[in-house]
Amino acid sequence: MSAAVSDDVRREARKATTRALGRALLTFVLTLVAVVVIWQGLLWILDVSSYVGKGPLDVWEFLVSDEDAAANRAELFGELGVTLAHATIGFVSGLVAALVIAMVFQLSKGVEAALMPLAMLLRSVPLVAMAPVIILIFGRSAATIAVMGGIVVLFPALVNIVFGLRSASPQMNDVIAVYGGSSWTALRKVALPSSLPALLAAVRISVPGAVTGALLAEWLAVGGGVGGAVGQYSAQAQFTALWSAVVLVTAAALVIYNVVVVIESIVLARMGMAERV
């Protein structure tokens, strides 16, 4: 009997994995089509000069069919690699900070009451306005990338994780309390497992935020990567290279986002939590 149940569970897990892959692939394709249509449509509707506004065919020629396409790809993919490395720094620092702060809030309502309004106030200040202060404190280094990228990632992730921790079953918390467990035990045994859907959602929404934070850090502070190159291309009127760089970083963000969506769907399906997504 148990073997049959186990086989059923494995079959359902495989079906959930297949559905997740299918949905992610379909969403990715439809998103690409929509972006290309909107992109070209806006160029036509707004009557943007062909000298400045480059369409999908221009980018394709720059990266694929031109004589210098190989050199163009090598340059832009090198810049993209730098940006993705910077995005990883901001993503990890922001998500870890959000998780730690959310856990502290869960353990102490007083700390949450004192710091959450301050966090929301800080979030309302544009990062461009804070950039000079951050650069003065941390210099033009990896620490600045971590701080600026972390700020972009931190607040949306914090809100999601706090909500997830609060979704724990009150009955399960009561069981922990009856058996003499502490708030820390309730956090580890009940709140953190219950918050898995919210935590994975925080990871998902943090991916584009991390890329945005990396671009801002490169543009405002450390240079290099796509963020630094875009400013140079604009100043030198290399508009095809500029549009191609934007297209590559956007496509990379879409790919990573969809990979995270697939992982999220598979993990939740295998844990029987897919209905809570």
Secondary structure, DSSP 8 states (H G I E B T S, - for coil): -HHHHHHHHHHHHHHHHHHHHHHHHHHHHHHHHHHHHHHHHHHHHTT--TTT---HHHHHIIIIISTTHHHHHHHHHHHHHHHHHHHHHHHHHHHHHHHHHHHHHHH-HHHHHHHHHHHHHHHTS-HHHHHHHHHHHH-SSHHHHHHHHHHHHHHHHHHHHHHHHHTS-HHHHHHHHHTT--HHHHIIIIIHHHTHHHHHHHHHHHHHHHHHHHHHHIIIII--HHHHHHHHHHHTT-HHHHHHHHHHHHHHHHHHHHHHHHHHHHHHHHTT-GGG-
